[in-house]
């Protein structure tokens, strides 16, 4: 009898590359301002800096915020993620007061695409993302260089 392969339930995050790129840019900028500071303390500042948007898909945010407003879910066990969804829900409630004709999905879309107060990432997660993004940049540079040398 064959064993079934374990299938991951996690879907790929559609904004992963954009978030990684922005996080790396902010990290490099902050590292440049204080070059002798430890990476961990720089990352501690970076994750609490404003971000260009909430790094969650509009669909996922809608499902969670809708459930939260119905009193069915608290946003998950991860404290930072819960904090992010609570901030999105607060902003959606104020949007609904300003625009009562807007459906919740439009309010969520509007809020998620606006600047966020921080990245809502742990220092460890940010370090992992930055390390992987740097490695990817190096791989891409090496591929371009090999392509130029072989031409």
PyMOL commands that set and color helices and strands:
alter all, ss='L'
color gray80, all
select helices_A, chain A and resi 16-33+39-46+58-69+79-98+104-112+123-150
alter helices_A, ss='H'
color red, helices_A
deselect
rebuild
show_as cartoon
